[in-house]
Amino acid sequence: MTLEYVPPESELVLKQRSISRLVAHAGQMLLAHGAESTLVCDIMRRIGIACGVSEVEVALSANALVITTVMDDHCITTTRSCADRGLNMRTITQIQRICIMMERGLLDHVMAQKKLNAISPERYNRWLVVFMIGLSCAAFSHLAGGDWSVFGMTFIASAVGMIVRQEIGHRHFNPLLNFAMTAFVTTLISAQAVIFEIGNLPTVVMASSVLMLVPGFPLINSVADMLKGHINMGIARFMMASLLTLATCLGIVAAMQVTGIWGWMS
């Protein structure tokens, strides 16, 4: 039996492997927090080139990314899964700042990795979110011609619906179930305005209170991805947004079936 000598890895290979992990980590965070595909690919390439690699190739899918780095004719390919962590523009902005600092020579790949690891997605206070969501939906009802009674009922329905959405999301249920249950509860509460004839346009309450469930950001990202050449990502995001819309419609119809009030759909 002969033993084959395996030489230790060179410092250059170790550096390239560390850079590949940094670039993959940055792309993973960007994709998980709702960045559009063109931005994800651009930031990953800029970080890699700022670290000294000669080439960075990126392939994106709905829930994963594949990255290849080339440095002195040595190629490293790695794959990362990307779970949806919810929209967070603060995280995306911080990663962009790290990229700019690397391009200006203020950070090397080791310092950049430490800063990337220190990023924690901060959220707004949940009660502030509940209040602002209720206020925005109520404002839509007022713009649609509703009086202050309609305004108040819309605020209550949408605020309670947002609390339900937060509680279901906190327990990590499927987003489709989350949207369906939120739409059901919100419509169930807003239908009381029609039952008890509250305000001058009670059906407006039912229409306005569920506007918080419109998946606007995924739809915008899907169109942007398809226009910029990322067809697969655009289709995947469009289908997810469509499924969320379908789940919302099912929740609304279920609540209307329970109450027997079809309101603004009639």
C-alpha positions in Angstrom: 0.0 0.0 0.0 1.4 3.3 -1.1 0.6 6.7 0.5 0.1 9.6 -1.9 1.4 12.9 -0.8 -1.2 15.7 -0.8 0.4 19.1 -0.8 -1.2 21.7 1.5 -3.6 24.2 -0.1 -1.9 27.4 -1.1 -2.8 30.7 0.4 -4.2 31.9 -2.9 -6.7 29.0 -2.9 -7.7 29.7 0.7 -8.2 33.4 -0.1 -10.3 32.6 -3.2 -12.4 30.2 -1.1 -13.0 32.9 1.5 -13.9 35.4 -1.1 -16.4 33.0 -2.7 -18.0 32.5 0.6 -18.3 36.2 1.2 -19.8 36.8 -2.3 -22.3 33.9 -1.8 -23.3 35.1 1.6 -23.9 38.6 0.4 -26.0 37.3 -2.5 -27.9 35.0 -0.2 -28.9 37.8 2.1 -29.9 40.1 -0.8 -32.1 37.5 -2.4 -33.6 36.5 0.9 -34.6 40.0 1.7 -36.3 41.0 -1.5 -33.7 42.6 -3.8 -34.3 42.4 -7.5 -32.2 39.9 -9.5 -30.2 42.5 -11.4 -29.1 44.2 -8.2 -28.2 40.8 -6.6 -26.0 39.9 -9.5 -24.4 43.3 -9.8 -23.5 43.6 -6.1 -22.1 40.0 -6.0 -19.8 40.8 -9.0 -18.7 44.1 -7.6 -17.8 42.5 -4.3 -15.8 39.7 -6.0 -13.9 42.0 -8.3 -13.2 44.4 -5.4 -11.6 41.4 -3.5 -9.3 40.6 -6.4 -10.9 37.8 -8.4 -10.9 38.2 -12.1 -14.3 36.9 -12.9 -17.6 36.3 -11.0 -20.5 34.3 -12.6 -23.9 34.1 -10.9 -26.9 32.0 -11.7 -30.2 32.7 -9.7 -33.3 30.6 -9.2 -36.4 31.1 -7.1 -34.8 29.7 -3.9 -31.1 29.2 -4.6 -28.1 30.7 -6.2 -24.9 29.3 -7.9 -21.7 31.3 -8.0 -18.4 30.7 -9.7 -15.3 32.7 -9.0 -12.1 32.7 -11.2 -8.8 33.7 -9.8 -5.5 33.0 -11.5 -7.1 30.4 -13.7 -8.4 28.6 -10.6 -12.2 28.1 -10.5 -14.4 27.6 -7.4 -18.2 27.0 -7.7 -20.6 27.0 -4.7 -24.3 26.8 -4.2 -26.5 28.4 -1.6 -30.2 28.0 -0.8 -32.1 31.2 -0.2 -35.1 31.1 2.1 -37.5 34.0 2.1 -36.8 36.2 5.1 -39.3 39.0 4.2 -38.7 42.4 2.7 -36.0 44.4 4.4 -34.5 47.4 2.6 -32.2 48.2 5.5 -30.3 44.9 5.1 -30.0 45.5 1.3 -28.7 49.1 1.9 -26.1 47.9 4.4 -24.8 45.3 2.0 -24.5 48.0 -0.7 -22.5 50.2 1.7 -20.1 47.3 2.4 -19.7 46.9 -1.4 -18.9 50.6 -1.9 -16.4 50.6 1.0 -14.6 47.5 -0.5 -14.4 49.3 -3.9 -12.8 52.3 -2.2 -10.3 50.1 -0.5 -11.6 50.7 3.0 -12.3 47.0 3.7 -10.7 43.8 2.7 -12.6 40.5 2.4 -12.0 39.5 6.0 -13.3 42.8 7.4 -16.2 42.7 5.0 -17.2 39.2 6.2 -17.2 40.4 9.8 -19.4 43.4 8.9 -21.7 41.1 6.9 -22.0 38.7 9.8 -22.9 41.6 12.1 -26.0 42.7 9.9 -29.2 41.9 11.7 -32.5 42.6 10.0 -34.3 45.1 12.3 -38.0 45.4 12.2 -40.3 48.3 13.1 -42.3 48.1 16.3 -45.2 45.7 15.7 -47.8 48.1 17.1 -46.5 51.0 15.0 -46.9 48.7 12.0 -50.5 47.8 13.1 -51.4 51.5 13.5 -49.9 52.6 10.2 -51.5 49.8 8.3 -54.9 50.6 9.8 -54.4 54.3 9.1 -53.4 53.7 5.4 -56.4 51.4 4.7 -58.7 53.8 6.5 -57.3 56.7 4.4 -58.1 54.7 1.2 -61.7 54.3 2.4 -61.9 58.0 3.1 -60.6 58.8 -0.4 -63.3 56.5 -1.8 -65.9 58.7 -0.3 -66.5 57.1 3.1 -67.4 59.2 6.1 -65.6 59.0 9.5 -67.7 56.0 10.6 -66.4 54.1 7.5 -62.9 55.4 8.3 -63.1 54.0 11.8 -64.5 50.6 10.8 -61.8 50.2 8.1 -59.1 51.1 10.7 -60.4 48.5 13.1 -60.8 45.8 10.5 -57.4 46.3 8.9 -55.6 46.7 12.2 -57.0 43.5 13.6 -56.2 41.7 10.4 -52.6 42.9 10.6 -52.3 41.5 14.1 -53.6 38.2 12.8 -51.1 38.3 10.0 -48.2 39.1 12.4 -49.2 36.3 14.8 -49.5 33.7 12.0 -46.2 34.8 10.5 -44.5 34.7 13.9 -45.4 31.0 14.1 -43.9 30.4 10.6 -47.0 29.1 8.9 -47.1 28.9 5.1 -47.5 32.5 3.6 -50.5 31.3 1.5 -52.3 30.2 4.7 -51.3 33.4 6.4 -52.9 35.6 3.6 -56.0 33.5 3.4 -56.6 33.6 7.2 -55.8 37.3 7.4 -58.3 38.1 4.5 -60.9 35.9 6.2 -60.7 37.7 9.6 -60.4 41.1 8.0 -63.5 40.6 5.8 -65.4 39.1 8.6 -64.9 42.2 10.8 -65.5 44.7 7.9 -68.7 42.9 7.0 -70.2 44.1 10.3 -70.3 47.6 8.8 -72.8 46.3 6.2 -74.8 44.2 8.6 -75.3 47.1 11.0 -75.3 49.8 8.3 -72.4 51.8 9.7 -71.5 54.9 7.7 -72.6 56.2 4.3 -70.7 53.6 2.3 -70.4 50.4 4.4 -69.3 48.3 1.4 -66.2 50.5 1.0 -65.0 49.2 4.4 -64.9 45.6 2.9 -63.0 46.8 -0.1 -60.5 49.0 1.6 -59.6 46.9 4.7 -58.0 44.1 2.6 -55.7 46.4 0.6 -52.8 45.6 2.9 -52.7 42.1 1.4 -51.9 43.3 -2.2 -48.5 41.8 -3.0 -47.2 45.0 -4.7 -43.5 44.5 -4.1 -43.2 41.0 -5.5 -45.3 42.0 -8.5 -43.0 45.0 -9.2 -39.9 42.9 -8.7 -41.3 40.2 -11.1 -41.9 42.7 -13.9 -38.4 44.3 -13.3 -36.7 40.9 -13.5 -38.4 39.9 -16.7 -37.7 43.3 -18.3 -34.0 43.0 -17.4 -33.6 39.5 -18.7 -34.1 37.4 -15.6 -37.1 35.5 -17.0 -37.1 32.5 -14.7 -36.8 34.7 -11.6 -39.5 37.0 -12.9 -41.9 34.2 -13.6 -41.2 32.6 -10.2 -41.9 35.8 -8.4 -45.0 36.5 -10.5 -46.4 33.1 -9.7 -45.8 33.5 -6.0 -47.5 36.9 -6.0 -50.4 35.4 -8.0 -50.8 32.6 -5.4 -50.8 35.1 -2.6 -53.5 37.0 -4.4 -55.5 33.8 -4.9 -55.2 32.9 -1.2 -56.4 36.4 -0.3 -59.4 36.0 -2.7 -60.3 32.6 -1.1 -60.2 34.1 2.4 -62.5 37.0 1.3 -64.9 34.7 -0.5 -65.0 32.4 2.6 -65.8 35.3 4.9 -68.6 36.5 2.6 -70.0 33.0 2.4 -70.2 32.9 6.2 -71.8 36.3 6.6 -73.9 36.1 3.4 -72.9 39.6 2.5 -71.2 40.0 -0.9 -70.9 43.7 -0.6 -68.5 45.3 -3.1 -68.3 42.1 -5.2 -71.9 42.2 -6.2 
